[in-house]
């Protein structure tokens, strides 16, 4: 359990949660309410090297394997201060990722720990129907234990049912996912922080078929516009699937 009093001071930096804090929370509860101080405290306990090692296993800092030219942001390199570790734990600072990489990570959890190759095209056929090209196949790799992946999966379900991701719900289907609010370091004319909105998740929960990642630049908190966009996209996909 962790105690969130609303803020955590690291030197001159202050990590803030909601006013008054979340009180005493378990890790699952911290995930549900997106408790920044808990993520930072846990990150400081684990250390940046372990966090980045797992991030590397999940595909961050390396190409996704798509048949597209892509720019791959590298993972941060040490030495790391306490402030650097806080940024890594929160997904801020020098830690940069692409929406496709986030989708790949979410798919690992949906697949109960299996990292699968990504592809845009399964094959190319000539006008007469002959297969003239297929992408090189890569074998799936287990990168998380199944019990750990199932625990994360249940946590992400709770985020949508009870927590910051409730706007992402899709009627008739279980949804699991996580909100994200990425700082830009800029402020608007009223002095409010300008942030990018993220929501990443998958559905249906019981037998996941679709991973969806929404990034809205300067969209504010991830639980608002990004989560609602996820809900609309997910509902449209599932309606089309039912129709087909």
C-alpha positions in Angstrom: 0.0 0.0 0.0 1.0 3.6 -0.7 -0.1 6.8 1.0 -0.9 9.7 -1.3 -1.2 13.1 0.4 -1.7 15.0 -2.8 2.0 15.8 -3.6 5.5 14.4 -3.5 8.6 16.6 -3.3 11.8 15.6 -5.0 14.3 18.4 -4.5 12.7 21.5 -6.1 10.2 19.4 -8.1 6.7 18.7 -6.9 4.7 15.7 -8.2 1.0 16.4 -7.7 -2.2 14.3 -7.6 -5.7 15.6 -7.0 -6.2 18.1 -4.2 -6.1 16.4 -0.9 -4.6 13.3 -2.3 -5.9 9.7 -2.7 -5.1 8.6 0.8 -3.9 5.0 1.3 -4.1 3.0 -2.0 -3.0 -0.4 -3.3 -1.3 -0.5 -6.6 -4.5 -1.6 -8.3 -6.3 1.4 -6.7 -3.5 3.7 -7.8 -3.9 2.5 -11.4 -7.6 3.0 -11.2 -7.4 6.6 -10.1 -4.1 7.4 -11.9 -2.2 8.3 -8.7 1.1 10.0 -9.8 2.7 9.9 -6.4 2.3 6.2 -6.1 3.8 5.6 -9.6 6.8 7.8 -8.6 7.3 6.1 -5.3 7.1 2.7 -6.9 9.5 3.8 -9.6 12.0 5.0 -7.1 11.8 1.6 -5.3 12.3 -0.4 -8.5 14.9 1.9 -10.1 15.0 3.2 -13.7 17.2 0.4 -15.0 14.6 -2.3 -14.2 11.7 -0.2 -15.6 13.6 0.5 -18.9 14.6 -3.2 -19.1 10.9 -4.2 -19.0 10.0 -1.4 -21.4 12.6 -2.8 -23.9 11.0 -6.2 -23.6 7.6 -4.6 -24.4 9.1 -3.2 -27.6 9.8 0.4 -26.7 13.0 1.9 -28.1 13.0 -0.4 -31.1 11.2 -0.7 -34.4 7.7 -2.3 -34.3 8.3 -4.4 -37.5 5.7 -2.7 -39.6 6.3 -2.5 -43.4 6.5 1.3 -43.0 9.4 3.7 -42.5 9.2 4.8 -38.9 11.1 7.0 -36.5 11.8 5.1 -33.3 12.5 7.2 -30.2 15.3 5.7 -28.1 14.8 4.9 -24.5 16.5 7.3 -22.0 20.1 6.5 -20.9 21.6 7.2 -17.5 23.0 8.3 -15.2 19.6 9.0 -13.7 18.7 11.4 -10.9 15.6 11.0 -8.7 13.8 13.5 -10.9 14.8 11.5 -14.0 13.4 8.3 -12.4 10.1 10.1 -11.6 9.8 11.2 -15.2 10.4 7.6 -16.4 7.8 6.3 -13.9 5.2 8.8 -15.2 6.1 8.6 -18.9 7.4 12.1 -19.0 10.7 13.9 -19.7 13.0 12.1 -22.1 10.8 9.0 -22.3 9.2 9.2 -25.8 6.9 6.7 -27.4 4.8 6.4 -30.6 1.1 5.4 -30.7 2.0 2.2 -32.5 4.5 1.3 -29.8 1.8 1.9 -27.1 -0.7 -0.2 -29.1 1.9 -3.0 -29.3 2.4 -2.9 -25.5 -1.4 -2.9 -24.8 -1.7 -5.9 -27.2 0.9 -7.8 -25.0 -1.4 -7.4 -22.0 -4.5 -8.3 -24.1 -2.6 -11.4 -25.3 -1.8 -12.4 -21.7 1.9 -11.7 -22.1 2.7 -12.5 -25.7 4.5 -10.0 -28.0 3.2 -10.6 -31.5 4.6 -9.2 -34.8 2.8 -6.3 -36.3 2.0 -5.9 -40.0 -0.1 -3.7 -42.2 -0.4 -6.1 -45.2 -0.7 -9.9 -44.9 0.1 -10.5 -48.6 0.1 -8.9 -52.0 -1.7 -10.6 -55.0 -1.4 -10.0 -58.7 -4.5 -9.2 -60.7 -4.9 -12.9 -61.5 -4.9 -13.8 -57.8 -1.4 -15.1 -57.4 0.5 -14.3 -54.2 3.5 -12.3 -55.2 4.7 -11.1 -51.8 4.3 -11.9 -48.1 6.0 -10.2 -45.2 8.7 -12.1 -43.4 7.2 -14.0 -40.4 8.3 -13.4 -36.9 7.4 -15.8 -34.1 5.4 -14.5 -31.1 7.5 -14.1 -28.0 6.4 -14.3 -24.3 7.7 -11.1 -22.6 5.5 -11.2 -19.5 4.4 -14.1 -17.4 0.7 -15.0 -17.8 -0.2 -14.4 -14.2 1.4 -10.9 -14.3 -0.4 -10.1 -17.6 -3.7 -11.3 -16.2 -3.2 -9.0 -13.1 -2.5 -6.0 -15.4 -5.5 -6.9 -17.5 -7.8 -6.9 -14.5 -6.3 -3.6 -13.4 -7.0 -2.0 -16.7 -10.6 -3.2 -16.7 -11.1 -1.5 -13.3 -9.7 1.8 -14.8 -12.7 1.8 -17.2 -15.3 0.5 -14.8 -14.5 2.7 -11.8 -11.7 5.1 -12.6 -10.3 7.7 -14.9 -11.2 5.8 -18.0 -15.0 5.6 -17.6 -15.7 7.7 -20.7 -14.0 4.9 -22.7 -16.8 2.3 -22.0 -18.5 0.7 -24.9 -22.1 -0.5 -24.2 -22.4 -4.3 -24.2 -18.7 -5.0 -24.2 -16.0 -5.1 -21.6 -13.2 -2.5 -22.1 -9.8 -2.4 -20.5 -7.4 0.5 -20.8 -5.5 3.4 -19.4 -5.7 7.2 -19.6 -2.6 9.3 -20.1 -2.0 13.1 -19.8 1.4 14.0 -21.3 2.9 17.4 -20.3 4.2 19.6 -23.0 6.0 22.2 -20.8 3.8 24.9 -22.2 0.9 26.9 -20.8 -2.1 28.6 -22.4 -3.1 32.3 -22.2 -4.8 31.5 -18.8 -1.7 29.9 -17.4 -3.1 26.4 -17.5 -0.7 23.5 -18.5 -1.1 22.4 -22.1 -1.2 18.6 -22.3 -1.7 15.9 -24.8 -4.5 13.4 -24.1 -4.0 9.6 -24.4 -6.2 6.6 -24.1 -5.1 3.1 -24.9 -7.0 0.0 -24.5 -8.6 -3.2 -25.9 -11.9 -4.9 -26.3 -13.9 -7.2 -25.8 -12.3 -7.8 -22.4 -13.1 -11.6 -22.3 -11.7 -12.4 -25.7 -9.7 -9.3 -26.9 -9.8 -8.7 -30.7 -9.0 -5.0 -31.1 -6.4 -2.7 -29.6 -7.1 1.1 -30.0 -4.8 4.0 -29.1 -6.1 7.6 -29.2 -3.7 10.5 -29.0 -5.2 14.0 -29.1 -2.5 16.7 -29.3 -3.2 19.5 -26.8 -6.4 17.6 -25.9 -6.2 18.0 -22.1 -6.7 15.1 -19.6 -6.7 11.6 -21.2 -9.9 10.7 -19.4 -11.9 13.3 -21.4 -11.7 13.7 -25.2 -9.3 10.8 -25.8 -11.4 8.3 -23.8 -14.6 9.4 -25.5 -13.0 9.0 -28.9 -11.9 5.5 -27.9 -15.5 4.7 -27.0 -16.9 6.0 -30.3 -14.3 4.1 -32.3 -14.8 0.9 -30.3 -18.6 1.1 -30.6 -18.3 1.6 -34.3 -15.9 -1.3 -34.8 -18.1 -3.6 -32.7 -21.3 -2.5 -34.5 -19.6 -3.2 -37.9 -18.3 -6.6 -36.6 -21.8 -7.6 -35.5 -23.3 -6.5 -38.8 -20.7 -8.5 -40.8 
